[in-house]
Amino acid sequence: MDYDENLPLSEAVFFILLSLLPEPKHGYAIMKDVESLSDSRVSLSTGTLYGALKRLLRAGWVQRVEEGQDGTGRERKAYTLTQLGKGILDAETARMQSLVAITQKRTSEGEAL
């Protein structure tokens, strides 16, 4: 699969995928983790988060998993990263690392002048 056709990711999607990398999370935990990971640069509203999760579910980048019941007996929904989602995240990370390397090279060339 050519992951690059899905790049670049928006900052919000990047941080949502990154949030799900270590373990499944429910919506509120994703919102808090994204805010923490981004040093408060990305603050997701409920509507933005669930709209993004809906698109990510359709694309197959995340999947829904049941996480037990809440206090009212309803199933709590959590989300986890799929292999496809991990591949997309890895490709975006490589893309950004390449940009940083190019910038560092140009910066060091400029300093040599």
TIVEX-485774 format. One record per residue: x, z, y negated of N, C-alpha, C, O, CB in turn; residue number from 1; residue in three letters. Coordinates in steps of 0.02 Angstrom, whole numbers. Glycine has a CB too. Example, Ala and Ser with C-alpha at 12.3 -4.5 7.8 and 13.67 -1.06 7.14 Angstrom:
2
SITE      nX      nZ      nY     caX     caZ     caY      cX      cZ      cY      oX      oZ      oY     cbX     cbZ     cbY  seq  type
SITE     660     390     284     615     390     225     660     390     165     712     423     166     565     452     224    1   ala
SITE     642     354     112     684     357      53     645     394      -2     670     402     -57     704     286      30    2   ser
This chain:
113
SITE      nX      nZ      nY     caX     caZ     caY      cX      cZ      cY      oX      oZ      oY     cbX     cbZ     cbY  seq  type
SITE      42       0      60       0       0       0      44       0     -62      95      34     -64     -47      60       0    1   met
SITE      24     -38    -112      59     -41    -175      29      11    -222     -21      -2    -256      57    -112    -206    2   asp
SITE      60      69    -225      35     123    -268      41     105    -342       1     129    -382      73     188    -254    3   tyr
SITE      91      64    -359     104      49    -429      46      16    -465      41      21    -526     164       4    -434    4   asp
SITE       1     -17    -429     -56     -49    -461    -104       3    -491    -148     -15    -530     -93     -94    -412    5   glu
SITE     -97      66    -471    -140     120    -496    -108     159    -554    -136     208    -578    -156     168    -440    6   asn
SITE     -49     138    -576     -11     174    -626     -13     137    -693     -26      77    -694      62     183    -603    7   leu
SITE      -3     171    -747      11     243    -754     -53     283    -749    -108     258    -761      46     256    -821    8   pro
SITE     -45     346    -731    -102     392    -728    -112     423    -796     -65     431    -835     -90     447    -675    9   leu
SITE    -173     441    -811    -185     480    -872    -154     549    -860    -144     570    -803    -262     486    -889   10   ser
SITE    -139     583    -914    -110     649    -908    -156     697    -870    -133     737    -829     -93     678    -977   11   glu
SITE    -221     692    -883    -269     736    -849    -269     723    -774    -267     771    -735    -340     725    -878   12   ala
SITE    -271     660    -753    -271     644    -681    -206     666    -649    -206     693    -594    -283     568    -670   13   val
SITE    -150     654    -683     -86     676    -657     -87     751    -642     -67     772    -588     -29     658    -706   14   phe
SITE    -110     790    -691    -110     863    -681    -161     886    -630    -150     936    -596    -122     898    -747   15   phe
SITE    -217     851    -623    -266     869    -571    -235     858    -502    -239     901    -459    -331     826    -578   16   ile
SITE    -203     800    -492    -170     787    -428    -114     837    -415    -107     862    -359    -142     715    -426   17   leu
SITE     -75     851    -466     -20     899    -459     -47     969    -441     -17    1004    -401      21     902    -523   18   leu
SITE    -103     987    -471    -134    1052    -457    -154    1058    -383    -149    1112    -354    -195    1061    -501   19   ser
SITE    -176    1002    -354    -199    1004    -284    -142     996    -234    -153    1002    -174    -250     949    -273   20   leu
SITE     -82     983    -258     -26     971    -212     -12    1029    -164      -5    1017    -104      36     956    -252   21   leu
SITE      -8    1091    -188      10    1143    -141     -46    1166     -94     -33    1187     -38      34    1202    -178   22   pro
SITE    -110    1162    -118    -165    1188     -78    -232    1166    -108    -235    1148    -167    -162    1264     -74   23   glu
SITE    -285    1168     -68    -352    1152     -95    -371    1203    -149    -351    1261    -146    -404    1150     -39   24   pro
SITE    -411    1180    -197    -436    1225    -250    -507    1205    -267    -527    1148    -259    -390    1221    -312   25   lys
SITE    -545    1254    -292    -611    1240    -319    -604    1222    -393    -550    1230    -422    -660    1302    -310   26   his
SITE    -657    1197    -423    -654    1169    -490    -624    1215    -542    -581    1194    -580    -721    1151    -511   27   gly
SITE    -646    1278    -545    -622    1324    -596    -547    1336    -588    -510    1339    -637    -659    1391    -593   28   tyr
SITE    -524    1342    -526    -452    1353    -513    -411    1292    -535    -356    1299    -561    -439    1367    -438   29   ala
SITE    -439    1231    -525    -405    1171    -548    -399    1172    -624    -346    1158    -651    -443    1107    -524   30   ile
SITE    -454    1188    -658    -453    1190    -731    -399    1238    -757    -362    1221    -802    -522    1210    -759   31   met
SITE    -396    1297    -729    -347    1347    -750    -275    1325    -734    -230    1334    -774    -362    1415    -718   32   lys
SITE    -266    1296    -675    -199    1275    -654    -175    1217    -698    -116    1216    -718    -200    1254    -580   33   asp
SITE    -219    1169    -713    -200    1113    -756    -178    1139    -825    -128    1117    -853    -259    1063    -764   34   val
SITE    -216    1186    -851    -198    1214    -916    -129    1248    -913     -89    1241    -959    -252    1265    -939   35   glu
SITE    -117    1285    -860     -53    1319    -851       5    1269    -841      57    1275    -873     -56    1367    -792   36   ser
SITE      -5    1221    -796      48    1172    -782      67    1131    -844     125    1113    -853      25    1125    -726   37   leu
SITE      18    1118    -887      30    1076    -946      48    1116   -1008      49    1089   -1063     -32    1034    -960   38   ser
SITE      61    1180    -999      75    1224   -1056      21    1218   -1109      35    1216   -1169     144    1206   -1087   39   asp
SITE     -42    1216   -1087    -103    1214   -1128    -112    1148   -1166    -156    1144   -1209    -101    1270   -1177   40   ser
SITE     -73    1097   -1151     -83    1031   -1182    -146     998   -1156    -180     963   -1193     -22     986   -1170   41   arg
SITE    -161    1009   -1092    -220     980   -1062    -269    1036   -1045    -255    1079   -1004    -202     938    -997   42   val
SITE    -325    1034   -1078    -378    1083   -1066    -440    1044   -1047    -471    1011   -1089    -391    1129   -1130   43   ser
SITE    -459    1048    -984    -514    1008    -958    -580    1044    -967    -587    1103    -951    -502     993    -884   44   leu
SITE    -629    1007    -993    -697    1034    -994    -725    1025    -923    -698     987    -883    -742     997   -1048   45   ser
SITE    -779    1059    -910    -811    1052    -844    -832     980    -831    -820     954    -776    -872    1099    -839   46   thr
SITE    -861     948    -881    -884     879    -873    -826     832    -860    -831     787    -818    -922     857    -934   47   gly
SITE    -771     841    -896    -713     798    -887    -683     807    -817    -667     758    -783    -659     813    -940   48   thr
SITE    -677     870    -796    -648     884    -730    -691     853    -675    -665     817    -632    -642     959    -718   49   leu
SITE    -757     866    -676    -799     842    -621    -808     766    -623    -818     735    -571    -866     876    -623   50   tyr
SITE    -806     737    -682    -807     664    -687    -744     634    -655    -747     585    -619    -812     641    -760   51   gly
SITE    -686     665    -670    -623     641    -641    -623     652    -565    -602     607    -528    -563     678    -673   52   ala
SITE    -647     710    -543    -648     723    -470    -694     673    -435    -678     651    -379    -672     794    -456   53   leu
SITE    -750     655    -466    -795     606    -436    -759     539    -427    -765     508    -374    -858     597    -480   54   lys
SITE    -722     517    -478    -684     454    -473    -629     459    -421    -617     412    -383    -654     435    -542   55   arg
SITE    -595     516    -418    -541     526    -370    -567     529    -299    -534     506    -252    -502     591    -386   56   leu
SITE    -627     557    -289    -659     558    -223    -675     486    -201    -660     467    -145    -723     600    -225   57   leu
SITE    -705     447    -247    -722     377    -231    -660     337    -214    -662     294    -170    -760     345    -289   58   arg
SITE    -605     349    -250    -543     312    -238    -507     335    -175    -461     301    -152    -497     320    -298   59   ala
SITE    -527     393    -148    -494     419     -88    -430     457    -101    -391     469     -55    -480     362     -41   60   gly
SITE    -419     476    -163    -359     514    -181    -367     588    -167    -318     623    -156    -342     502    -254   61   trp
SITE    -429     612    -169    -444     682    -152    -503     681    -104    -540     632     -99    -459     725    -216   62   val
SITE    -512     736     -70    -572     745     -28    -598     815     -38    -562     861     -57    -555     731      47   63   gln
SITE    -662     822     -24    -696     886     -31    -690     924      35    -697     896      89    -770     877     -50   64   arg
SITE    -676     989      29    -674    1032      88    -717    1093      73    -722    1115      16    -600    1053     106   65   val
SITE    -748    1121     124    -788    1181     115    -742    1241     115    -695    1246     154    -843    1187     171   66   glu
SITE    -758    1287      70    -715    1346      62    -755    1410      73    -738    1462      44    -684    1347      -8   67   glu
SITE    -806    1408     115    -846    1467     127    -905    1469      79    -923    1419      48    -804    1530     120   68   gly
SITE    -936    1527      73    -995    1535      32    -981    1579     -28    -938    1623     -27   -1053    1565      72   69   gln
SITE   -1018    1565     -82   -1013    1608    -141   -1061    1667    -132   -1091    1674     -79   -1028    1569    -207   70   asp
SITE   -1069    1707    -183   -1112    1766    -179   -1185    1751    -168   -1223    1795    -147   -1106    1806    -241   71   gly
SITE   -1207    1690    -182   -1277    1672    -174   -1291    1637    -107   -1348    1617     -94   -1299    1627    -231   72   thr
SITE   -1240    1630     -65   -1249    1598      -1   -1238    1523      -3   -1243    1489      49   -1317    1612      25   73   gly
SITE   -1223    1496     -62   -1210    1424     -67   -1137    1410     -46   -1092    1451     -56   -1222    1398    -140   74   arg
SITE   -1128    1351     -17   -1060    1331       2   -1018    1319     -61   -1040    1285    -107   -1062    1267      46   75   glu
SITE    -959    1347     -62    -912    1334    -116    -873    1271     -99    -848    1264     -43    -863    1394    -128   76   arg
SITE    -870    1226    -146    -834    1163    -134    -764    1168    -163    -754    1190    -220    -872    1103    -166   77   lys
SITE    -716    1149    -123    -647    1145    -145    -624    1073    -135    -656    1035     -99    -601    1196    -107   78   ala
SITE    -570    1057    -166    -543     989    -164    -471     992    -140    -435    1039    -156    -548     954    -233   79   tyr
SITE    -451     941    -102    -383     938     -77    -356     867     -88    -394     819     -91    -381     958      -2   80   thr
SITE    -292     863     -93    -258     799    -102    -254     762     -35    -236     793      16    -187     809    -132   81   leu
SITE    -269     698     -34    -262     658      26    -191     628      29    -154     634     -20    -316     601      29   82   thr
SITE    -174     597      84    -109     563      88    -104     508      36     -51     498       6     -98     534     160   83   gln
SITE    -159     473      25    -159     421     -27    -147     452     -95    -107     426    -134    -227     383     -26   84   leu
SITE    -180     506    -110    -170     541    -174     -99     565    -182     -71     562    -236    -218     599    -180   85   gly
SITE     -70     590    -127       1     612    -130      46     553    -144      94     560    -182      21     647     -64   86   lys
SITE      32     496    -113      72     436    -125      68     413    -198     118     393    -227      50     379     -79   87   gly
SITE       8     417    -227      -2     398    -297      37     447    -341      71     425    -388     -77     399    -315   88   ile
SITE      32     511    -327      68     561    -366     144     550    -361     179     555    -412      50     632    -342   89   leu
SITE     169     537    -302     240     523    -293     262     461    -331     316     461    -362     256     515    -218   90   asp
SITE     221     409    -330     237     347    -366     239     359    -441     282     333    -475     187     292    -348   91   ala
SITE     192     397    -466     191     412    -538     251     455    -557     281     444    -610     125     449    -557   92   glu
SITE     270     502    -515     329     543    -529     391     500    -531     434     508    -574     336     598    -476   93   thr
SITE     398     453    -484     456     408    -483     456     364    -545     509     351    -573     455     364    -419   94   ala
SITE     397     340    -566     392     299    -626     416     337    -688     454     311    -729     320     275    -637   95   arg
SITE     394     400    -693     414     440    -751     489     457    -748     522     458    -800     373     504    -754   96   met
SITE     515     471    -688     587     484    -682     628     424    -703     681     431    -733     604     504    -610   97   gln
SITE     604     364    -686     638     303    -707     639     296    -782     690     277    -811     604     242    -675   98   ser
SITE     583     312    -815     580     309    -888     629     359    -919     662     343    -969     509     324    -911   99   leu
SITE     632     418    -891     679     468    -917     751     444    -909     791     452    -954     669     536    -881  100   val
SITE     767     416    -851     835     391    -839     854     336    -888     910     334    -914     842     365    -767  101   ala
SITE     807     290    -901     820     236    -949     831     265   -1019     876     244   -1055     760     186    -950  102   ile
SITE     790     314   -1037     797     345   -1103     864     382   -1109     897     377   -1160     739     394   -1116  103   thr
SITE     883     418   -1057     947     454   -1059    1006     406   -1064    1054     419   -1099     955     498    -996  104   gln
SITE    1001     351   -1029    1055     301   -1032    1060     273   -1102    1115     267   -1130    1043     244    -981  105   lys
SITE    1003     254   -1131    1004     227   -1198    1028     278   -1248    1066     261   -1294     934     202   -1217  106   arg
SITE    1008     340   -1240    1030     393   -1286    1105     403   -1282    1138     411   -1333     993     460   -1270  107   thr
SITE    1132     403   -1221    1205     413   -1214    1243     353   -1240    1298     360   -1267    1224     426   -1140  108   ser
SITE    1215     292   -1234    1246     233   -1263    1248     237   -1339    1297     219   -1371    1210     168   -1241  109   glu
SITE    1194     262   -1367    1190     270   -1439    1239     321   -1466    1266     313   -1521    1120     290   -1458  110   gly
SITE    1252     373   -1427    1299     424   -1448    1371     399   -1446    1413     423   -1483    1293     486   -1404  111   glu
SITE    1383     350   -1403    1451     322   -1396    1471     277   -1455    1530     264   -1466    1457     282   -1330  112   ala
SITE    1421     255   -1493    1436     211   -1550    1468     247   -1607    1483     216   -1658    1374     177   -1574  113   leu
